[in-house]
Amino acid sequence: AETPTPTWFQRSQKSPETTRSAAVRAIGRVNSAAAVEFICERLRDGDPAYVEQCRTAISRLTNPELAPILQTQADLVPTIHRAVFVEAAARLASR
C-alpha cells in the first residue's frame, strides 16, 4: 500500500518535543529567577531532549542579579551541570 502524502496542516504541526524544546529556549531568554528555577527543574528531570538547551540557556543569561541564584542552584543540579552554573555565576557577578 502506498503511504498517503501528508496534508499541509499535518506537515506544519510541530512535534511535542520540538514545542517543548522551543519553550525551554524561550524561557531561558527571560533572564529571571523563575526562568532559572524552571531550567534547573528540567536539568534535574534529566530528560536528554532538553539538557543541551538548558545548559545553553544558563550560559546565555545576562542578568547580574541571577549570580547568587546560580551559585545556589549549582549545588542542587546534577554534578555534570555544575560547571555551567559556576561559570555563568562568575561571569554575571563580574558585571
Helices and strands as residue ranges (DSSP letters): H 8-12, H 16-28, H 33-45, H 48-59, G 64-66, H 67-74, G 79-81, H 82-93
